[in-house]
């Protein structure tokens, strides 16, 4: 039997952290270890955590706990503190927060409204969208896991940018809807049941922190991209409807063929045929991103619908996909 690598999880009581534990408990090459960064009350413990090994977060545990890699499902402020400690202990890190996604301190300051304390690590971090950057991820010691909205948006948009098909002056509109778990476990006035049920609301209009990830990864300008996030009364899932115009007349079939050419060997991207469109149910509890396309060659309008599970491909599943690459495991292990 192959050796099982010890992988630490911080933030394991949150939605994404608990999802990490759920997936890793079935991983044949990993022994998950809960790293306790702060105390948790007994009522705060998901059932998925029962029987999983635990260690306190400390320099000694990081150095002597037999860990190979740490997964951080923590707020960006906490990740800024913990990532350097883990790297200094010689461990690899996948960070699920936005602390190391934006490449420059100016970008981080603008979108996160604070100073970055480790610009050297911000510049070093690999952006962990495997479909485009797996070769960098494989050799990285720090991988910044993409945000949930940008994962779907970049997988939908980047092929059109690569092929030069977009009429960029016409603009790109991304209408994105997310389940409540995307807001995290801690309840707020906007995420309480009575606020969300039988309701539908937009938020962070023109200032969502995930916008720069789409700009950086797909190579588009802010003036070209209009993004609105909306909260819907479901637990998990993201569905994005993206509206673009093309520079030349392109049929739906031509676009489907283009996406299959680019993603045909990707294990977690599924392209729908004949104008069929994905839904939240098609991706729930999976690491897939499903894409469906409609096109009107006469008016050069194209609509792309992208669906992911925000807790899996949008967070924990993609983090484990990156972990597999970093630890030289099969990329799909524990995810199919």
N, C-alpha and C positions, 0 to 999 in steps of 0.2 A: 504494500500500500504506500502511495506517495506521501511524502511529508506534508502535514497541514501547517500552513503559515498562520501565525497569530496576527490578527488585524484588530486594532483598537478602534472603538467608536465613541466619540464624544457627542453629547446632545441626543442620547438614545431615547429620552422620554418624549421628544417632539415627534411630529408626524413623519418627517423625513428620516429621522434617526431610528424610529421604530420600524420603518420600512427597510432600512439597511439591515437591521437585526433579522427581520423576517426572511429576507432573501439570503443573507449569509448563513443562516442556520441550515440551509439546504445545500450550501456550497461544499463540494467534495474536497477542496484543497485549502479551506480556510477554517480556522478556529476563531470565532468572534470573541472579543474581549471588551467588556463595558468599562470605559474609563470615566470615573466619577470626578467630574470637574467641580461640582457643587453638590450639596446634600439634596436628596429627594425624599419627600414624604412617602409613606407607604401607599397612600391613595394615588400617588402620581406614577405608579409603575404599571405599564402595559403588560398584559399576560405574556406577550412575546418574549419578555425578558427573563422569564423563570428558567433557572438552571444554567444561565449563561455566566461564564467566568467574569470576575470583576477585579479591577485594580484601581487604586486612587490615582488621579492625575498628579504626577510629581516627576521631577527630573530623574529620581531613582527608578520609578516604574518604566519610564521611557527608555532609560539606559539598560536596565536589568530585567525587564519584563518579557524578553524574548519576542518583542514585536518587530514586524517588518514594515508595517505601514499603518498610518492613522487616517481615519475618515472623520472629518469634522462637520457635523450638522449643527452648526452654531451661528449666532448672529455675526455680522462682519466685524463688530467691535471685539468680540471674543476671539474670532479667528486671527485678528491682527496680533493678539497677545499670544495665542497658543501655537500658531504655525512656526514661528522662529524657534520655540522650545523643542518641538518635535524634530525639526531639521537639524538643530544643533546636536540632538541625540543620535543623529545618523539615520533617522527614519524617513521613509517616503510619506508624502501627504497628498490626499485628495480633499480639497476644501469645497464644501457645498455653498458657502456664502459668496457674497459679491466682493470680498475683501481684495482679491487678486485678479479680477477679471479685466480691468480697464486699461492696463498697460502703462499709463502715465499718471503722475500725481495730479496734473491739471484736470484730466478727465475725472479722476476719483473725487477731487475736491468739488468739482462742479455738481456731480450727480449724487454724491453721498454727504455733501455739506460738512466735511471734516478733513483734517490733514491725514495723509497716509504716513504711518510711522516706519515703514520699511520699503522705501522706493526701490531698493535693490532687488527685493523679492517680487515686487510688483512687476518689474521688468523681466525677471527670470521666469515667472510662472507660465506654464503651458496652458493654453485654453483648450479644455477637454471636450471638444466636439469630435468624436472619433471618426465620423464619416469624412472629415476633411483633415484632421490633424493627428491621426493615430501614430504616425511615424515619430512625431515630436513627443507625444505622450509616452511612447514606449521607453524613451531614454530620460524622461524628466524625473526630478525628485519632488517637484511641487506641481500639481495639476489643479487648476481652478475649474471646478465643474460649472458648466453653463447654467444660466437661469432657465426657468421653465418656458416662459414666453419666447425668448430668443432661440431656444432649441427648435421649436416648431417653425418659427419665422425664418430662420436661416436655412433650414432644410428645404423649406418651400421656395425661398427667393434666390438663393445662391446659384442654382443652375441657370436661371434666366440671366443673371448678371454675368456669369462665366461665359455664356454663349453670346452675349451682346444683343439679346433679344428685346430687352426692355426699352420702351420710350420713357426715359428717365425724366424728361421735362414734364410729362403728363402726371407724374407723381405716383406714389405707392400708398395705398390705404390698407392698414392692418386692423381689423375689427376682432379683438381677442376677448374670449369669455373663459372664465376660470371658476372652478369649484372653490368652496370656502377653505379647504385645507391648505390652499396656496398662501393664505394669510398667516399660517402658523397656528400653533396650538393655543396660545394665550388669547383668550377672548377679549374683544373690544366692543365698544358701542356699535360698531359697524358690522361685527361678525357674530354677535349673539343670535340665537335662533330666531327670536322675535323680530330682529332687524333684517334677517336674510330671507326667511321663508315668505313665499308669495311676493318676492321683490326682485329687482334687477337694477343694478346701479353701476355707473361708470366711476372711475377714480384715477387719480394721478394723471389727469389729462395734460398732455404735452410736457410732462416732467417725470415720466416713469423711469426708474433706474435701469430697466432692461433695454431701453432704447439704444444706448451707446453700444451694447453688445451686438445688436443687429447691424448698426452702421459699421463697426470695426470688422465684423466677420464677413458680411456680404459686400462690403466695399461700396456702400451708397452714402449719400450726403444727407445731413439732417433735414435740409430743406425739401428733400425728395420723399421723406418718409413720415407719414402720419399714423401714429399708433394710439389706440385707445383700449385700455384694459377695463373689463367689466366683470362684476361679481354676480354669479348666478347661484340659485339655491340648490346646489348639489355638493356632495362631499368631495369628489375628486374628478379631475379631467380638465383639459384645455382644448377648446376648439377655436381656431383662428380662420376667419374668412378674409382673404387677401385679394385686393382689387388692383390690377395693373393694366396698362396698355402696352402693346408691343410696337416696335419700330416698323415692322412689316407684317403682312397678313400671315398668320400661323393658325393651323387647324388644331383642334383638340387632340387628334391622333398624333400629329407631329410633336406636340408637347409631351404627350404620354410616352412616346418613343424616346424623346430627349431625356426625360426623367429616368426611364428604364436604363438608358445607356449609362447615366451617371450613377444610379443607385442599384443597378441590377445585381451586384455582388454584395450589397450591404445587407447584413442579417436582420437589421432592425428598421428598415425603411420599406414600406409597402406602397406600391403605386396602384391605384384603382383604375379599372378599364371602363371604356364606353360611357364616360361621364358619371359613373357612380361616385358617391361621396361618402367619406367616413363620418362616424358619429362617436360620441364619447364611449358608448358601450363597446365599440369595436376595439378599443385600446385599453379599457379598464384593467388594472392589475397586470399590464404587460409593459415591456420595454420598447414597444413599437412606436414609430411615427407613421401614421397613415396619411397619404396625400391623394386628393381627388381634384380633377381639373375640368373646367368648362372654358370654352373659347368661342368667340364670334369673329371669324376672320374679316367680315365686312367692316365692322367698327373697330377691330383690333383690340377689343376688350377681352381680358382673361380674368377668371376667378379661380383661385386655388383655395381649397379647404384642407387644413392640416389639423390632425387630432393626435394628442398624446395624453398619457396619464401623468399629471403634474408631479406625482410622488414617485414615479418610476422613471420613465425616460426623461422627465423633467427634473429629477433629483436623484433618488437613491439608486435606481437601476442604471442610469448613466454613470454615476459615481463608481458602481461596481464594474461596469464595462471598462472604465478607465483603470480601475484597480487591476483587473485581469490583464490589461495590456502592460501595466507597470511591473507586475509580478511574473510576466511571461506565461500566463495561463491562456487557454483558449478564450477568445474574447466573449463568446456567448455563454460561458460556464455559469450555471445557476440562474440564467436569465431566459432560457427557453424551456 
